[in-house]
Amino acid sequence: MSDNEVISIPSTMEGRRHQFNPVLTEQEIKRLHRFGTIRQYARGVRILEAGHTCFGMLVTLKGSITICKYDGLGNSEFLTEHGPGEFTAEVSQLSGRPSLVNATAKDDVEVLEVSPENLRALVIAEAELGERIVRALILRRVGLLESEGGGLVLVSPQGNAALFHLQSFLRSNGYPYRILDPKDDEQARALCEYYQPGPDDWPLVVCPDGAVKKNPSNAEVGFCIGLLPVIEDKLWDVVVVGAGPAGLATSVYAGSEGLSVLALEQRAFGGQAAASARIENYLGFPTGISGGALAGRAFVQAQKFGVEVAIPAPATRLLCDSWPLRVEIDGGQIVRAKTVVLASGARYKRPALDNIGEFEGRGIYFWASPIEAKLCKSEEVVLVGGGNSAGQAAVFLSGYAQKVHMVIRGDGLKATMSTYLIDRIKATPNIELHTHTEIVALEGNDDGLSRVTFRCKDTGEVDSCDVCRMFLFIGADPNTAWLADCGVEVDAQGFIRTGFDAIKDQCRAKMTLADAPQRAPLETSVPGVFAIGDVRSGSTKRVAAGVGEGAAVVSQIHAFLANLPVTSS
């Protein structure tokens, strides 16, 4: 019999205990038998090993299984026991990623083993039961994120810029980790004595399987934790470049309609929208929803429908001189696709300041998540920008910072920001708006940014402010430079043209419009290549608009695939 009283549930989710660890009835378990295989394990057998075992779901039929958090340093912490009717798994298992926990047979046990493929089939075929299972998987991941232990171990002195970037990468992708400072932790000191890290080797990263890496790249960490899988060499129906709201919408709708989908994302699912502290004008969420929560739900949906998501996997070239289309990924791997959806969004703009790169991650930030907000506690901070993202960030940071100096070059916010946000900024006493103002100089030291210098555009007056944190929300440039080899038509600003706009120059050279090549509304100048979201010329730069285009493009993909003159495998 399972001892539900000992299950480790974060206090924030205590009221959702029944959702965190549901118990299936005998009738429900009978319905699951067609999705799995019955297996037996003797007492003491390690069924799942953190960082190694890839599985779907184990439903306990007889006996009980002990679940423990485990990290690569050998630290183990009891979580719970799963008795008859209970099941193992969290969101990683929807896509067959490595386990984050150890599972050991407490006594002789019998389980129903469900593979990742069958787990996805189960949650779709059994709608009500599938809803309960998916909710439990999500809550368990949230629990791991909110508790100490398990996942990655990051060893570094505090304040290291590379440590901050890695924290941000992991947090944005919803992966648990903990930080050990060699000054305070004996295990961290022992690790440093063995590996002797130099100044450029921080942080040391201990993977769940025990491997230790010195200041690894995001790609190395992605492989380490299973976010960056070995991509199957096959012909995909759809390759989606970018996993922001638009790209995730395409992935979900295309996957749910039976298309094989590979989504490539260069940093973290959710794109820039995931950095929004609260989105209050998204349909269906009257009390608002954070960008991270919205993106996280979409990411789980994509996995539920069998979408392969690779992070970080920046696309470096689109090759369209022959069919099938080919996308080259950083590192040289080529993936083949019948269609490609460009949802690559935009890159953050940076002021023209010579030393700005010195302080990125050490005082200068391009998003405002809880990680950055905690750094600002009781400090004065500078936020540059006047769009909706800037407004959301300013309001969010005002709950942590002593004062938020909001800097814009224009004479007000009305032309660039939603009215509800303007009203909220006016009503927040510790937000001060500086109009007709620009940043002209940055100063700092070994610890990072320490001073920002402003100039009033009207009077030329120069003033300085001693601040250690500055947030930049000054817009973004389209991420389209990597398309040069394919010749995708872009407008004067570099955004991708679609539909008639993509071929109008070709149409001018034709005698009649009927002779002109035809394109779907979201199709680019290259057949089979579509563009959606912020990267598309003329698009509405809103989350809802990106999601709408991501859904709409799927019907156009179906139409394109239905008319292909050849098939290939």
Stockholm file with secondary structure:
# STOCKHOLM 1.0

chainA/1-569         MSDNEVISIPSTMEGRRHQFNPVLTEQEIKRLHRFGTIRQYARGVRILEAGHTCFGMLVTLKGSITICKYDGLGNSEFLTEHGPGEFTAEVSQLSGRPSLVNATAKDDVEVLEVSPENLRALVIAEAELGERIVRALILRRVGLLESEGGGLVLVSPQGNAALFHLQSFLRSNGYPYRILDPKDDEQARALCEYYQPGPDDWPLVVCPDGAVKKNPSNAEVGFCIGLLPVIEDKLWDVVVVGAGPAGLATSVYAGSEGLSVLALEQRAFGGQAAASARIENYLGFPTGISGGALAGRAFVQAQKFGVEVAIPAPATRLLCDSWPLRVEIDGGQIVRAKTVVLASGARYKRPALDNIGEFEGRGIYFWASPIEAKLCKSEEVVLVGGGNSAGQAAVFLSGYAQKVHMVIRGDGLKATMSTYLIDRIKATPNIELHTHTEIVALEGNDDGLSRVTFRCKDTGEVDSCDVCRMFLFIGADPNTAWLADCGVEVDAQGFIRTGFDAIKDQCRAKMTLADAPQRAPLETSVPGVFAIGDVRSGSTKRVAAGVGEGAAVVSQIHAFLANLPVTSS
#=GR chainA/1-569 SS CCCGGGCCCCGGGGGGHHHHSCCCCHHHHHHHGGGCEEEEECTTCEEECTTTCBCCEEEEEESCEEEEEEBTTSCEEEEEEECTTCBCCCGGGGTTCBCSEEEEESSSEEEEEECHHHHHHHHHHSHHHHHHHHHHHHHHHHHHHHSSSSBEEEECCTTCHHHHHHHHHHHHTTCCEEEECTTTCHHHHHHHHHHCCCTTSCSEEECTTSCEEESCCHHHHHHHHTSSCCCCCSEEEEEEECCSHHHHHHHHHHHHTTCCEEEECSSCTTGGGGGCSCBCSSTTCTTCBCHHHHHHHHHHHHHHTTCEEETTCCEEEEECSSSSEEEEETTSCEEEEEEEEECCCEEECCCSCTTGGGGBTTTEESCCCHHHHHHTTTCEEEEECCSHHHHHHHHHHHTTSSEEEEECSSSCSTTTSCHHHHHHHHHCTTEEEECSEEEEEEEEETTEEEEEEEEETTTCCEEEECCSCEEECCCEEESCGGGTTTTCCBCTTSCBCCTHHHHHHHHHTSSSGGGSCCCCTTBCSSTTEEECGGGBTTCCCSHHHHHHHHHHHHHHHHHHHHTCSCCCC
#=GC SS_cons         CCCGGGCCCCGGGGGGHHHHSCCCCHHHHHHHGGGCEEEEECTTCEEECTTTCBCCEEEEEESCEEEEEEBTTSCEEEEEEECTTCBCCCGGGGTTCBCSEEEEESSSEEEEEECHHHHHHHHHHSHHHHHHHHHHHHHHHHHHHHSSSSBEEEECCTTCHHHHHHHHHHHHTTCCEEEECTTTCHHHHHHHHHHCCCTTSCSEEECTTSCEEESCCHHHHHHHHTSSCCCCCSEEEEEEECCSHHHHHHHHHHHHTTCCEEEECSSCTTGGGGGCSCBCSSTTCTTCBCHHHHHHHHHHHHHHTTCEEETTCCEEEEECSSSSEEEEETTSCEEEEEEEEECCCEEECCCSCTTGGGGBTTTEESCCCHHHHHHTTTCEEEEECCSHHHHHHHHHHHTTSSEEEEECSSSCSTTTSCHHHHHHHHHCTTEEEECSEEEEEEEEETTEEEEEEEEETTTCCEEEECCSCEEECCCEEESCGGGTTTTCCBCTTSCBCCTHHHHHHHHHTSSSGGGSCCCCTTBCSSTTEEECGGGBTTCCCSHHHHHHHHHHHHHHHHHHHHTCSCCCC
//
